[in-house]
Amino acid sequence: MNTFAILYEYITDADQVASHRPQHRAFLSELQDNGQLIGSGPFTDENGGALIIIRLPEPAGITDAEQLMDADPFNRHGIITGRQIRSWNPVKNVFRAPGE
């Protein structure tokens, strides 16, 4: 499996973010059900944004992760103002998939 860290930056309109949050969380639940989501959540400092960590089967690369995350309703509705997707090696892997 290949692991990717996704960093999101959001628009400043909290009401608009909140209006699309249920769809975004449903998308994340689908990733979880598919065994692709390791974890996700917002940053709690004054800078905002969020971190999402996913796993995809080898030989998946950045382009595959981008294509998957393009389907996020936050992306489709213009909530994300910045996105970084980086390949990540969880050396101390406490995020093992069931059965690993």
Backbone atoms as SQL, in Angstrom:
CREATE TABLE atoms (id INTEGER PRIMARY KEY, chain TEXT, resi INTEGER, resn TEXT, atom TEXT, x REAL, y REAL, z REAL);
INSERT INTO atoms VALUES
  (1, 'A', 1, 'MET', 'N', 0.846, -1.188, 0.000),
  (2, 'A', 1, 'MET', 'CA', 0.000, 0.000, 0.000),
  (3, 'A', 1, 'MET', 'C', 0.887, 1.245, 0.000),
  (4, 'A', 2, 'ASN', 'N', 0.406, 2.280, -0.666),
  (5, 'A', 2, 'ASN', 'CA', 1.083, 3.579, -0.657),
  (6, 'A', 2, 'ASN', 'C', 0.220, 4.550, 0.133),
  (7, 'A', 3, 'THR', 'N', 0.880, 5.367, 0.928),
  (8, 'A', 3, 'THR', 'CA', 0.187, 6.285, 1.830),
  (9, 'A', 3, 'THR', 'C', 0.432, 7.722, 1.383),
  (10, 'A', 4, 'PHE', 'N', -0.624, 8.541, 1.510),
  (11, 'A', 4, 'PHE', 'CA', -0.551, 9.939, 1.084),
  (12, 'A', 4, 'PHE', 'C', -1.145, 10.842, 2.152),
  (13, 'A', 5, 'ALA', 'N', -0.473, 11.954, 2.392),
  (14, 'A', 5, 'ALA', 'CA', -0.973, 12.991, 3.296),
  (15, 'A', 5, 'ALA', 'C', -1.507, 14.130, 2.437),
  (16, 'A', 6, 'ILE', 'N', -2.731, 14.542, 2.718),
  (17, 'A', 6, 'ILE', 'CA', -3.372, 15.623, 1.974),
  (18, 'A', 6, 'ILE', 'C', -3.629, 16.761, 2.940),
  (19, 'A', 7, 'LEU', 'N', -3.134, 17.938, 2.589),
  (20, 'A', 7, 'LEU', 'CA', -3.350, 19.136, 3.400),
  (21, 'A', 7, 'LEU', 'C', -4.291, 20.057, 2.655),
  (22, 'A', 8, 'TYR', 'N', -5.366, 20.449, 3.326),
  (23, 'A', 8, 'TYR', 'CA', -6.362, 21.351, 2.744),
  (24, 'A', 8, 'TYR', 'C', -6.281, 22.718, 3.403),
  (25, 'A', 9, 'GLU', 'N', -6.491, 23.749, 2.599),
  (26, 'A', 9, 'GLU', 'CA', -6.767, 25.104, 3.083),
  (27, 'A', 9, 'GLU', 'C', -8.146, 25.455, 2.551),
  (28, 'A', 10, 'TYR', 'N', -8.935, 26.153, 3.382),
  (29, 'A', 10, 'TYR', 'CA', -10.326, 26.440, 3.042),
  (30, 'A', 10, 'TYR', 'C', -10.581, 27.921, 2.805),
  (31, 'A', 11, 'ILE', 'N', -11.712, 28.199, 2.156),
  (32, 'A', 11, 'ILE', 'CA', -12.212, 29.570, 2.054),
  (33, 'A', 11, 'ILE', 'C', -12.520, 30.076, 3.467),
  (34, 'A', 12, 'THR', 'N', -12.660, 31.368, 3.619),
  (35, 'A', 12, 'THR', 'CA', -12.901, 31.939, 4.947),
  (36, 'A', 12, 'THR', 'C', -14.378, 32.006, 5.315),
  (37, 'A', 13, 'ASP', 'N', -15.270, 31.702, 4.395),
  (38, 'A', 13, 'ASP', 'CA', -16.710, 31.744, 4.648),
  (39, 'A', 13, 'ASP', 'C', -17.137, 30.484, 5.402),
  (40, 'A', 14, 'ALA', 'N', -17.194, 30.569, 6.722),
  (41, 'A', 14, 'ALA', 'CA', -17.500, 29.414, 7.568),
  (42, 'A', 14, 'ALA', 'C', -18.879, 28.829, 7.268),
  (43, 'A', 15, 'ASP', 'N', -19.839, 29.663, 6.911),
  (44, 'A', 15, 'ASP', 'CA', -21.184, 29.162, 6.613),
  (45, 'A', 15, 'ASP', 'C', -21.186, 28.307, 5.345),
  (46, 'A', 16, 'GLN', 'N', -20.433, 28.743, 4.353),
  (47, 'A', 16, 'GLN', 'CA', -20.363, 27.973, 3.114),
  (48, 'A', 16, 'GLN', 'C', -19.641, 26.644, 3.359),
  (49, 'A', 17, 'VAL', 'N', -18.573, 26.668, 4.144),
  (50, 'A', 17, 'VAL', 'CA', -17.872, 25.424, 4.493),
  (51, 'A', 17, 'VAL', 'C', -18.847, 24.486, 5.198),
  (52, 'A', 18, 'ALA', 'N', -19.562, 25.008, 6.181),
  (53, 'A', 18, 'ALA', 'CA', -20.502, 24.186, 6.956),
  (54, 'A', 18, 'ALA', 'C', -21.609, 23.611, 6.077),
  (55, 'A', 19, 'SER', 'N', -22.051, 24.367, 5.077),
  (56, 'A', 19, 'SER', 'CA', -23.148, 23.883, 4.235),
  (57, 'A', 19, 'SER', 'C', -22.737, 22.672, 3.397),
  (58, 'A', 20, 'HIS', 'N', -21.454, 22.531, 3.105),
  (59, 'A', 20, 'HIS', 'CA', -20.978, 21.398, 2.297),
  (60, 'A', 20, 'HIS', 'C', -20.327, 20.308, 3.149),
  (61, 'A', 21, 'ARG', 'N', -20.195, 20.533, 4.448),
  (62, 'A', 21, 'ARG', 'CA', -19.536, 19.564, 5.326),
  (63, 'A', 21, 'ARG', 'C', -20.215, 18.187, 5.324),
  (64, 'A', 22, 'PRO', 'N', -21.560, 18.101, 5.358),
  (65, 'A', 22, 'PRO', 'CA', -22.165, 16.758, 5.346),
  (66, 'A', 22, 'PRO', 'C', -21.776, 15.939, 4.114),
  (67, 'A', 23, 'GLN', 'N', -21.724, 16.573, 2.949),
  (68, 'A', 23, 'GLN', 'CA', -21.328, 15.864, 1.722),
  (69, 'A', 23, 'GLN', 'C', -19.857, 15.442, 1.801),
  (70, 'A', 24, 'HIS', 'N', -19.014, 16.332, 2.321),
  (71, 'A', 24, 'HIS', 'CA', -17.586, 16.048, 2.484),
  (72, 'A', 24, 'HIS', 'C', -17.400, 14.854, 3.415),
  (73, 'A', 25, 'ARG', 'N', -18.123, 14.851, 4.526),
  (74, 'A', 25, 'ARG', 'CA', -17.988, 13.743, 5.483),
  (75, 'A', 25, 'ARG', 'C', -18.536, 12.441, 4.915),
  (76, 'A', 26, 'ALA', 'N', -19.556, 12.514, 4.102),
  (77, 'A', 26, 'ALA', 'CA', -20.069, 11.305, 3.440),
  (78, 'A', 26, 'ALA', 'C', -19.008, 10.745, 2.479),
  (79, 'A', 27, 'PHE', 'N', -18.327, 11.633, 1.780),
  (80, 'A', 27, 'PHE', 'CA', -17.233, 11.224, 0.889),
  (81, 'A', 27, 'PHE', 'C', -16.146, 10.524, 1.696),
  (82, 'A', 28, 'LEU', 'N', -15.758, 11.113, 2.830),
  (83, 'A', 28, 'LEU', 'CA', -14.731, 10.503, 3.679),
  (84, 'A', 28, 'LEU', 'C', -15.197, 9.159, 4.228),
  (85, 'A', 29, 'SER', 'N', -16.473, 9.051, 4.568),
  (86, 'A', 29, 'SER', 'CA', -17.017, 7.774, 5.045),
  (87, 'A', 29, 'SER', 'C', -16.925, 6.704, 3.967),
  (88, 'A', 30, 'GLU', 'N', -17.153, 7.105, 2.737),
  (89, 'A', 30, 'GLU', 'CA', -17.030, 6.164, 1.622),
  (90, 'A', 30, 'GLU', 'C', -15.582, 5.685, 1.485),
  (91, 'A', 31, 'LEU', 'N', -14.634, 6.618, 1.609),
  (92, 'A', 31, 'LEU', 'CA', -13.218, 6.231, 1.568),
  (93, 'A', 31, 'LEU', 'C', -12.906, 5.259, 2.700),
  (94, 'A', 32, 'GLN', 'N', -13.459, 5.532, 3.880),
  (95, 'A', 32, 'GLN', 'CA', -13.246, 4.655, 5.033),
  (96, 'A', 32, 'GLN', 'C', -13.818, 3.267, 4.754),
  (97, 'A', 33, 'ASP', 'N', -15.038, 3.218, 4.232),
  (98, 'A', 33, 'ASP', 'CA', -15.672, 1.943, 3.915),
  (99, 'A', 33, 'ASP', 'C', -14.875, 1.144, 2.890),
  (100, 'A', 34, 'ASN', 'N', -14.180, 1.849, 1.996),
  (101, 'A', 34, 'ASN', 'CA', -13.366, 1.209, 0.962),
  (102, 'A', 34, 'ASN', 'C', -11.962, 0.855, 1.460),
  (103, 'A', 35, 'GLY', 'N', -11.660, 1.163, 2.728),
  (104, 'A', 35, 'GLY', 'CA', -10.337, 0.881, 3.281),
  (105, 'A', 35, 'GLY', 'C', -9.264, 1.854, 2.835),
  (106, 'A', 36, 'GLN', 'N', -9.671, 3.012, 2.303),
  (107, 'A', 36, 'GLN', 'CA', -8.715, 3.983, 1.785),
  (108, 'A', 36, 'GLN', 'C', -8.377, 5.087, 2.786),
  (109, 'A', 37, 'LEU', 'N', -9.268, 5.370, 3.707),
  (110, 'A', 37, 'LEU', 'CA', -9.050, 6.457, 4.657),
  (111, 'A', 37, 'LEU', 'C', -8.364, 5.930, 5.909),
  (112, 'A', 38, 'ILE', 'N', -7.258, 6.567, 6.263),
  (113, 'A', 38, 'ILE', 'CA', -6.564, 6.247, 7.506),
  (114, 'A', 38, 'ILE', 'C', -7.041, 7.172, 8.607),
  (115, 'A', 39, 'GLY', 'N', -7.174, 8.449, 8.298),
  (116, 'A', 39, 'GLY', 'CA', -7.645, 9.417, 9.277),
  (117, 'A', 39, 'GLY', 'C', -7.847, 10.769, 8.632),
  (118, 'A', 40, 'SER', 'N', -8.640, 11.597, 9.293),
  (119, 'A', 40, 'SER', 'CA', -8.876, 12.948, 8.774),
  (120, 'A', 40, 'SER', 'C', -9.377, 13.830, 9.904),
  (121, 'A', 41, 'GLY', 'N', -9.167, 15.113, 9.728),
  (122, 'A', 41, 'GLY', 'CA', -9.691, 16.059, 10.695),
  (123, 'A', 41, 'GLY', 'C', -9.128, 17.445, 10.490),
  (124, 'A', 42, 'PRO', 'N', -9.829, 18.426, 11.053),
  (125, 'A', 42, 'PRO', 'CA', -9.400, 19.815, 10.907),
  (126, 'A', 42, 'PRO', 'C', -8.254, 20.147, 11.855),
  (127, 'A', 43, 'PHE', 'N', -7.449, 21.092, 11.444),
  (128, 'A', 43, 'PHE', 'CA', -6.461, 21.678, 12.353),
  (129, 'A', 43, 'PHE', 'C', -7.219, 22.588, 13.314),
  (130, 'A', 44, 'THR', 'N', -6.780, 22.672, 14.529),
  (131, 'A', 44, 'THR', 'CA', -7.518, 23.434, 15.538),
  (132, 'A', 44, 'THR', 'C', -6.849, 24.754, 15.904),
  (133, 'A', 45, 'ASP', 'N', -5.821, 25.133, 15.159),
  (134, 'A', 45, 'ASP', 'CA', -5.192, 26.422, 15.427),
  (135, 'A', 45, 'ASP', 'C', -5.870, 27.510, 14.596),
  (136, 'A', 46, 'GLU', 'N', -5.371, 28.718, 14.695),
  (137, 'A', 46, 'GLU', 'CA', -5.991, 29.856, 14.012),
  (138, 'A', 46, 'GLU', 'C', -5.805, 29.824, 12.493),
  (139, 'A', 47, 'ASN', 'N', -4.970, 28.895, 11.990),
  (140, 'A', 47, 'ASN', 'CA', -4.729, 28.827, 10.554),
  (141, 'A', 47, 'ASN', 'C', -5.769, 28.000, 9.808),
  (142, 'A', 48, 'GLY', 'N', -6.510, 27.165, 10.525),
  (143, 'A', 48, 'GLY', 'CA', -7.554, 26.363, 9.892),
  (144, 'A', 48, 'GLY', 'C', -6.995, 25.286, 8.986),
  (145, 'A', 49, 'GLY', 'N', -7.835, 24.792, 8.098),
  (146, 'A', 49, 'GLY', 'CA', -7.441, 23.731, 7.191),
  (147, 'A', 49, 'GLY', 'C', -7.648, 22.362, 7.799),
  (148, 'A', 50, 'ALA', 'N', -7.164, 21.347, 7.093),
  (149, 'A', 50, 'ALA', 'CA', -7.368, 19.970, 7.544),
  (150, 'A', 50, 'ALA', 'C', -6.267, 19.072, 6.998),
  (151, 'A', 51, 'LEU', 'N', -6.157, 17.909, 7.624),
  (152, 'A', 51, 'LEU', 'CA', -5.244, 16.864, 7.189),
  (153, 'A', 51, 'LEU', 'C', -6.064, 15.598, 6.934),
  (154, 'A', 52, 'ILE', 'N', -5.818, 14.974, 5.800),
  (155, 'A', 52, 'ILE', 'CA', -6.445, 13.709, 5.453),
  (156, 'A', 52, 'ILE', 'C', -5.316, 12.758, 5.069),
  (157, 'A', 53, 'ILE', 'N', -5.362, 11.548, 5.592),
  (158, 'A', 53, 'ILE', 'CA', -4.357, 10.545, 5.250),
  (159, 'A', 53, 'ILE', 'C', -5.079, 9.363, 4.627),
  (160, 'A', 54, 'ILE', 'N', -4.613, 8.995, 3.430),
  (161, 'A', 54, 'ILE', 'CA', -5.231, 7.891, 2.696),
  (162, 'A', 54, 'ILE', 'C', -4.180, 6.850, 2.329),
  (163, 'A', 55, 'ARG', 'N', -4.670, 5.648, 2.030),
  (164, 'A', 55, 'ARG', 'CA', -3.809, 4.594, 1.501),
  (165, 'A', 55, 'ARG', 'C', -4.437, 4.075, 0.210),
  (166, 'A', 56, 'LEU', 'N', -3.572, 3.833, -0.760),
  (167, 'A', 56, 'LEU', 'CA', -4.008, 3.290, -2.042),
  (168, 'A', 56, 'LEU', 'C', -3.109, 2.110, -2.403),
  (169, 'A', 57, 'PRO', 'N', -3.624, 1.138, -3.133),
  (170, 'A', 57, 'PRO', 'CA', -2.792, -0.015, -3.483),
  (171, 'A', 57, 'PRO', 'C', -1.651, 0.371, -4.412),
  (172, 'A', 58, 'GLU', 'N', -0.550, -0.341, -4.271),
  (173, 'A', 58, 'GLU', 'CA', 0.577, -0.114, -5.179),
  (174, 'A', 58, 'GLU', 'C', 0.147, -0.488, -6.582),
  (175, 'A', 59, 'PRO', 'N', 0.609, 0.172, -7.596),
  (176, 'A', 59, 'PRO', 'CA', 1.654, 1.181, -7.630),
  (177, 'A', 59, 'PRO', 'C', 1.120, 2.615, -7.618),
  (178, 'A', 60, 'ALA', 'N', 0.013, 2.879, -6.929),
  (179, 'A', 60, 'ALA', 'CA', -0.609, 4.212, -6.931),
  (180, 'A', 60, 'ALA', 'C', 0.416, 5.294, -6.614),
  (181, 'A', 61, 'GLY', 'N', 0.249, 6.417, -7.289),
  (182, 'A', 61, 'GLY', 'CA', 1.122, 7.564, -7.081),
  (183, 'A', 61, 'GLY', 'C', 0.302, 8.815, -6.801),
  (184, 'A', 62, 'ILE', 'N', 0.984, 9.939, -6.822),
  (185, 'A', 62, 'ILE', 'CA', 0.360, 11.231, -6.534),
  (186, 'A', 62, 'ILE', 'C', -0.829, 11.486, -7.459),
  (187, 'A', 63, 'THR', 'N', -0.679, 11.181, -8.735),
  (188, 'A', 63, 'THR', 'CA', -1.768, 11.421, -9.690),
  (189, 'A', 63, 'THR', 'C', -3.019, 10.635, -9.306),
  (190, 'A', 64, 'ASP', 'N', -2.838, 9.411, -8.843),
  (191, 'A', 64, 'ASP', 'CA', -3.988, 8.603, -8.411),
  (192, 'A', 64, 'ASP', 'C', -4.658, 9.222, -7.187),
  (193, 'A', 65, 'ALA', 'N', -3.845, 9.697, -6.250),
  (194, 'A', 65, 'ALA', 'CA', -4.391, 10.345, -5.054),
  (195, 'A', 65, 'ALA', 'C', -5.117, 11.632, -5.433),
  (196, 'A', 66, 'GLU', 'N', -4.546, 12.398, -6.364),
  (197, 'A', 66, 'GLU', 'CA', -5.198, 13.634, -6.823),
  (198, 'A', 66, 'GLU', 'C', -6.558, 13.327, -7.446),
  (199, 'A', 67, 'GLN', 'N', -6.594, 12.322, -8.294),
  (200, 'A', 67, 'GLN', 'CA', -7.852, 11.973, -8.957),
  (201, 'A', 67, 'GLN', 'C', -8.908, 11.547, -7.946),
  (202, 'A', 68, 'LEU', 'N', -8.502, 10.783, -6.947),
  (203, 'A', 68, 'LEU', 'CA', -9.443, 10.372, -5.913),
  (204, 'A', 68, 'LEU', 'C', -9.973, 11.589, -5.160),
  (205, 'A', 69, 'MET', 'N', -9.074, 12.472, -4.733),
  (206, 'A', 69, 'MET', 'CA', -9.470, 13.617, -3.922),
  (207, 'A', 69, 'MET', 'C', -10.173, 14.699, -4.731),
  (208, 'A', 70, 'ASP', 'N', -10.046, 14.685, -6.047),
  (209, 'A', 70, 'ASP', 'CA', -10.800, 15.621, -6.888),
  (210, 'A', 70, 'ASP', 'C', -12.303, 15.408, -6.716),
  (211, 'A', 71, 'ALA', 'N', -12.705, 14.192, -6.334),
  (212, 'A', 71, 'ALA', 'CA', -14.130, 13.883, -6.163),
  (213, 'A', 71, 'ALA', 'C', -14.695, 14.393, -4.839),
  (214, 'A', 72, 'ASP', 'N', -13.860, 14.896, -3.946),
  (215, 'A', 72, 'ASP', 'CA', -14.336, 15.431, -2.670),
  (216, 'A', 72, 'ASP', 'C', -15.282, 16.599, -2.942),
  (217, 'A', 73, 'PRO', 'N', -16.483, 16.564, -2.369),
  (218, 'A', 73, 'PRO', 'CA', -17.405, 17.691, -2.565),
  (219, 'A', 73, 'PRO', 'C', -16.811, 19.040, -2.175),
  (220, 'A', 74, 'PHE', 'N', -15.938, 19.073, -1.193),
  (221, 'A', 74, 'PHE', 'CA', -15.281, 20.344, -0.864),
  (222, 'A', 74, 'PHE', 'C', -14.496, 20.854, -2.071),
  (223, 'A', 75, 'ASN', 'N', -13.879, 19.964, -2.808),
  (224, 'A', 75, 'ASN', 'CA', -13.142, 20.364, -4.007),
  (225, 'A', 75, 'ASN', 'C', -14.103, 20.795, -5.104),
  (226, 'A', 76, 'ARG', 'N', -15.137, 20.001, -5.336),
  (227, 'A', 76, 'ARG', 'CA', -16.092, 20.291, -6.407),
  (228, 'A', 76, 'ARG', 'C', -16.860, 21.593, -6.191),
  (229, 'A', 77, 'HIS', 'N', -17.052, 22.011, -4.935),
  (230, 'A', 77, 'HIS', 'CA', -17.829, 23.213, -4.634),
  (231, 'A', 77, 'HIS', 'C', -16.962, 24.429, -4.305),
  (232, 'A', 78, 'GLY', 'N', -15.663, 24.348, -4.558),
  (233, 'A', 78, 'GLY', 'CA', -14.794, 25.503, -4.389),
  (234, 'A', 78, 'GLY', 'C', -14.480, 25.870, -2.948),
  (235, 'A', 79, 'ILE', 'N', -14.606, 24.931, -2.028),
  (236, 'A', 79, 'ILE', 'CA', -14.316, 25.200, -0.612),
  (237, 'A', 79, 'ILE', 'C', -12.810, 25.208, -0.364),
  (238, 'A', 80, 'ILE', 'N', -12.086, 24.424, -1.147),
  (239, 'A', 80, 'ILE', 'CA', -10.639, 24.303, -0.966),
  (240, 'A', 80, 'ILE', 'C', -9.927, 25.387, -1.760),
  (241, 'A', 81, 'THR', 'N', -9.085, 26.158, -1.063),
  (242, 'A', 81, 'THR', 'CA', -8.293, 27.191, -1.729),
  (243, 'A', 81, 'THR', 'C', -6.854, 26.742, -1.943),
  (244, 'A', 82, 'GLY', 'N', -6.446, 25.709, -1.244),
  (245, 'A', 82, 'GLY', 'CA', -5.105, 25.166, -1.402),
  (246, 'A', 82, 'GLY', 'C', -5.106, 23.703, -1.029),
  (247, 'A', 83, 'ARG', 'N', -4.362, 22.918, -1.803),
  (248, 'A', 83, 'ARG', 'CA', -4.298, 21.486, -1.517),
  (249, 'A', 83, 'ARG', 'C', -2.898, 20.995, -1.851),
  (250, 'A', 84, 'GLN', 'N', -2.305, 20.306, -0.899),
  (251, 'A', 84, 'GLN', 'CA', -1.037, 19.621, -1.126),
  (252, 'A', 84, 'GLN', 'C', -1.276, 18.139, -0.933),
  (253, 'A', 85, 'ILE', 'N', -0.766, 17.353, -1.849),
  (254, 'A', 85, 'ILE', 'CA', -0.825, 15.903, -1.701),
  (255, 'A', 85, 'ILE', 'C', 0.608, 15.401, -1.768),
  (256, 'A', 86, 'ARG', 'N', 1.005, 14.732, -0.692),
  (257, 'A', 86, 'ARG', 'CA', 2.381, 14.276, -0.593),
  (258, 'A', 86, 'ARG', 'C', 2.422, 12.801, -0.239),
  (259, 'A', 87, 'SER', 'N', 3.321, 12.093, -0.899),
  (260, 'A', 87, 'SER', 'CA', 3.560, 10.706, -0.569),
  (261, 'A', 87, 'SER', 'C', 4.194, 10.659, 0.817),
  (262, 'A', 88, 'TRP', 'N', 3.751, 9.707, 1.641),
  (263, 'A', 88, 'TRP', 'CA', 4.188, 9.678, 3.036),
  (264, 'A', 88, 'TRP', 'C', 4.550, 8.262, 3.428),
  (265, 'A', 89, 'ASN', 'N', 5.639, 8.119, 4.185),
  (266, 'A', 89, 'ASN', 'CA', 6.089, 6.816, 4.666),
  (267, 'A', 89, 'ASN', 'C', 5.902, 6.752, 6.177),
  (268, 'A', 90, 'PRO', 'N', 4.832, 6.128, 6.652),
  (269, 'A', 90, 'PRO', 'CA', 4.602, 6.033, 8.097),
  (270, 'A', 90, 'PRO', 'C', 5.509, 4.970, 8.729),
  (271, 'A', 91, 'VAL', 'N', 6.759, 5.366, 9.015),
  (272, 'A', 91, 'VAL', 'CA', 7.763, 4.435, 9.537),
  (273, 'A', 91, 'VAL', 'C', 7.262, 3.759, 10.818),
  (274, 'A', 92, 'LYS', 'N', 6.741, 4.524, 11.726),
  (275, 'A', 92, 'LYS', 'CA', 6.098, 3.968, 12.929),
  (276, 'A', 92, 'LYS', 'C', 4.619, 3.860, 12.603),
  (277, 'A', 93, 'ASN', 'N', 4.241, 2.789, 11.949),
  (278, 'A', 93, 'ASN', 'CA', 2.907, 2.680, 11.380),
  (279, 'A', 93, 'ASN', 'C', 1.914, 2.145, 12.395),
  (280, 'A', 94, 'VAL', 'N', 1.260, 3.066, 13.093),
  (281, 'A', 94, 'VAL', 'CA', 0.162, 2.690, 13.976),
  (282, 'A', 94, 'VAL', 'C', -1.161, 2.750, 13.231),
  (283, 'A', 95, 'PHE', 'N', -1.076, 3.037, 11.927),
  (284, 'A', 95, 'PHE', 'CA', -2.258, 3.180, 11.092),
  (285, 'A', 95, 'PHE', 'C', -2.495, 1.944, 10.228),
  (286, 'A', 96, 'ARG', 'N', -2.121, 0.804, 10.683),
  (287, 'A', 96, 'ARG', 'CA', -2.241, -0.415, 9.886),
  (288, 'A', 96, 'ARG', 'C', -3.698, -0.716, 9.521),
  (289, 'A', 97, 'ALA', 'N', -3.842, -1.222, 8.312),
  (290, 'A', 97, 'ALA', 'CA', -5.166, -1.651, 7.860),
  (291, 'A', 97, 'ALA', 'C', -5.540, -2.926, 8.614),
  (292, 'A', 98, 'PRO', 'N', -6.824, -3.182, 8.758),
  (293, 'A', 98, 'PRO', 'CA', -7.237, -4.441, 9.393),
  (294, 'A', 98, 'PRO', 'C', -6.595, -5.631, 8.688),
  (295, 'A', 99, 'GLY', 'N', -6.033, -6.526, 9.469),
  (296, 'A', 99, 'GLY', 'CA', -5.407, -7.722, 8.914),
  (297, 'A', 99, 'GLY', 'C', -3.949, -7.576, 8.545),
  (298, 'A', 100, 'GLU', 'N', -3.392, -6.368, 8.618),
  (299, 'A', 100, 'GLU', 'CA', -1.977, -6.162, 8.285),
  (300, 'A', 100, 'GLU', 'C', -1.099, -6.534, 9.462);
